[in-house]
Amino acid sequence: MKRHAFMIMAHNEFTMLKKLIQYLDDERNDIYLHIDKKTRYVNTAEISSWARRSKLTFVPRMKIYWGTYSIVDCELKMLKAAVQGGYDYYHLISGVDLPLQSMEKLHETFEDENSEFVEYHSNGEYGDEFEDKVKYSYPLLKYVGRGDSKGNGIRNKLVRKLGYYQWKYTEYQRKRGTDRTKRFTGIRIYKGIQWFSITHDFAEYLIAKEPLIKKMFRLSNGPDEFFVPTICMNSEFKDRIKNYAFRQIDWIRGGPYSYTYADHDELVSCDAFFARKVSYNNEPLLVEKILEKIHSGEQDKSHDDGKNADAVETAVPLISVIVPCYNVKDYLSECVESLVLQDLNSYEILLVDDGSTDGTAGIVDDLAGKYPNVRAIHKENGGLSSARNAGLDTARGTYIAFVDSDDLVSGDYLRELYDAAIKYHADIAVCGYEKFDNESGTVTFGEEKVISAHGVLRVLCDIYHPENVLYTVAVNKLYKAEVFRNYRFPCGRIHEDVFSTHRIIGSCDCIAVIPDALYKYRIRSGSITSPEKKQDIRHLDYGDGLFDRLNYMKNMYDHDLEKLMSYGYFRGLYELMVDYSDESFRRYSLSGWFRRRAASVLLTHSGKMYRETRRNFMGILLFPDRMRKRYVETRRREIEAKNA
């Protein structure tokens, strides 16, 4: 049995990396992982938990810059770490590579091989004239990179200037006839993709050639595409090369092209082991469907107990519906009636009486006695979060749903959400809701879709996004129970969903969305969103919840989320300033509260803000009353324009 080392170069896209590591997790494999040092937050303990059968080694981190020798340096460091294990094959892959074949097929393919799988071509082949990238020096490439530097800003201006100087220096070298390759007599330059699968012998040979590699390619443009093909084709390993690297990469549609769900059939039918590149953030369904195919094939092969696969038990798992109840004697029976009529058999309803004083406790017991799948839980009053947590502590389901005790659901509520969760391999399924009683209207999604957790977090950063409230509230959803394995709702808050949603979503991979308004949301007078309730000092919980969300985004792998949420937090403070009356501002000394919040966010997040956001926070810090008057006037004009 051959042993394999998989060397992964990762930057962000950590959900994709998680899927990749879990695929590689095999006793025949070990994993060597390098994460770009420019990625600020890396939870090594969590990443280590993704591999249980393979040894996962973190290679010391360094900053990687596109097109520079830093990539080659990183690859050689990974090889040096891996060769200590004496593996039969070393595979270099990207953190955004999507597996396309089963692990069994990969091992079967390499079992009788002793070849080097390195893609290569000569200068001019396929219309690729690349010698200038090696003949000339590119000392400023580290600073120029491949990013778009259009637009205003000091950084963009500097990058454009450095790009100009690099271009001028390249032209100067061309006129002088510079050719750095002449120093390396007898060596022909080859180019190919940087991803490879090589033997132990060649891995050691590459490491031994590091001084030559550095001399040849340290100042080249894209040296990672040259050094392995060039060294291999100019060595005694030349006859062992198979010009194929088992990677599906499309250079015609992109540089490289990012695959989408529309390419599903193409990827399923190809013979490569990995496709690059694939973004789980953008295409979660593509990843889930491909991995489903791989894993189903492995299960078919391992099914050796003589039973027909079609006979495997497919019963719907138990769903626990948690209904917190506090002084809702006029609404609870109607709510439970809508729940017991679900077109599912395998579910339980947990009625959590949170110390009611109006007779609700007796109704809870009556309903539990009337319906066999209803359970009664009684506790001292602790608030909505406390009641939900009590339900979570006793729930037996593999899925969890929350329903408020004065709301209703359609007869196919649980079935539709469960079907969506299964169809899209989702951790959470979400539907729209219909308002009734004191208000009417429907709040829902435009289409059925599957969205990554990253995509939902981006929506949560924008408090005005039409889908924000649909993701924020705890109801209208079906959750995998494991989502709450290490999480409970915060007690003592009136805006508990604003504190909790981002943390729940952040623990997931993807979310299924259906546009049907299956949840019936009763709007009663005196709710926490009513004008009179918005004067309650506890309404400031909303701002604290958004600040918690901002701090959470700071520890996410994607830096843009923090920048987006810093603006979202400002808009939240803006809304609070507008909501509170002049009287409330004086009574609760709110100017000081807003000033303190502005100071906190500037101290902890100033470096990751839009310039305009920073200016607004500075204004609130220095002149809270003046800024509030400006915001109130802005809101007044907005309302007048809307009603005109």
Secondary structure, 3 states (H helix, E strand, C coil): CCCEEEEEEECCCHHHHHHHHHHHCCCCEEEEEEECCCCCCCCHHHHHHCCCCCEEEECCCCCCCCCCHHHHHHHHHHHHHHHCCCCCEEEEEECCCEECCCHHHHHHHHHCCCCEECCCEECCHHHCCCCHHHHCCCCCHHHHCCCCCCCCCHHHHHHHHHHHHHHHHHHHHHHHCCCHHHHCCCCCCEECCCCCEEEHHHHHHHHHCHHHHHHHHCCCCCHHHCHHHHHHHCCCCHHHEECCCCEEECCCCCCCCCCCHHHHHHHHHCCCCEEECCCCCCCHHHHHHHHHHHHHHHHHHHCCCCCCHHHCCCCCCCEEEEEEECCCCCCHHHHHHHHHCCCCCCEEEEEEEECCCCCHHHHHHHHHHHCCCEEEEEECCCCHHHHHHHHHHHCCCCEEEECCCCCEECCCHHHHHHHHHHHCCCCEEEEEEEEEECCCEEECCCCCEEEEHHHHHHHHCCCCCCCHHHHHCCCCEEEEHHHHCCCCCCCCCCCHHHHHHHHHHHCCCEEEEEEEEEEEEEECCCCCCCCCHHHCHHHHHHHHHHHHHHHHHHCCCCHHHHHHHHHHHHHHHHHHHHHCCHHHHHHCCHHHHHHHHHHHHHHHHHHHCCHHHHHHHHHHHHCHHHHHHHHHHHHHHHHHHHHC
